[in-house]
């Protein structure tokens, strides 16, 4: 896998510094997890409510029950 990635980096003239910058930018875009259930399903609170949380709410649980807060 590493050889493949290096080959592709050479093919597209991508340096390790450019790769590191891109990865760092992607990490900044990741939103913190705000909701989690016992099975490890998570949601950042953005966009549509995920199916696992929608099912729990329809079963009578509150969204606040799954709230773990924000690390910001």
C-alpha positions as CSV (number, residue, x, y, z in Angstrom):
1,X,0.0,0.0,0.0
2,X,2.8,2.4,0.9
3,X,4.5,1.7,-2.4
4,X,1.3,2.4,-4.3
5,X,0.8,5.7,-2.4
6,X,4.4,6.7,-3.2
7,X,4.0,5.8,-6.8
8,X,0.8,7.9,-7.0
9,X,2.5,10.8,-5.3
10,X,5.3,10.7,-7.8
11,X,2.8,10.4,-10.7
12,X,1.0,13.5,-9.6
13,X,4.1,15.3,-8.3
14,X,2.8,15.5,-4.7
15,X,5.4,16.1,-2.0
16,X,5.3,14.8,1.5
17,X,4.9,18.4,2.7
18,X,1.8,18.9,0.5
19,X,0.3,15.6,1.7
20,X,0.9,16.6,5.4
21,X,-0.7,20.0,4.7
22,X,-3.7,18.4,3.1
23,X,-4.2,15.9,5.9
24,X,-3.9,18.7,8.5
25,X,-6.5,20.8,6.7
26,X,-8.9,17.7,6.6
27,X,-8.5,17.2,10.4
28,X,-9.5,20.8,11.0
29,X,-12.7,20.2,9.1
30,X,-13.8,17.3,11.2
31,X,-16.5,18.3,13.6
32,X,-16.4,17.0,17.2
33,X,-18.8,14.2,18.2
34,X,-21.7,15.4,20.2
35,X,-24.0,12.3,20.4
36,X,-23.1,8.7,21.1
37,X,-25.0,5.5,21.9
38,X,-23.9,2.4,23.8
39,X,-23.1,0.6,20.5
40,X,-20.6,3.3,19.5
41,X,-22.8,5.1,16.9
42,X,-21.9,8.7,16.8
43,X,-23.3,12.0,15.3
44,X,-21.7,15.5,15.2
45,X,-25.1,17.2,15.3
46,X,-24.9,18.5,11.7
47,X,-27.2,17.5,8.9
48,X,-30.0,15.0,9.2
49,X,-30.4,13.0,12.4
50,X,-28.9,9.5,11.8
51,X,-31.1,6.4,11.7
52,X,-29.8,5.0,15.0
53,X,-30.8,8.2,16.8
54,X,-34.1,8.6,14.9
55,X,-35.1,5.0,16.0
56,X,-34.2,5.7,19.6
57,X,-36.3,8.9,19.6
58,X,-39.2,7.1,18.0
59,X,-38.9,4.5,20.7
60,X,-39.4,7.2,23.4
61,X,-35.8,8.2,24.2
62,X,-34.8,11.9,24.1
63,X,-32.0,13.2,22.0
64,X,-30.5,14.8,25.1
65,X,-29.9,11.3,26.6
66,X,-27.2,10.7,24.0
67,X,-25.6,14.1,24.2
68,X,-22.0,14.0,25.3
69,X,-21.2,17.6,24.7
70,X,-18.6,19.2,22.5
71,X,-14.8,19.2,22.9
72,X,-14.6,22.8,21.6
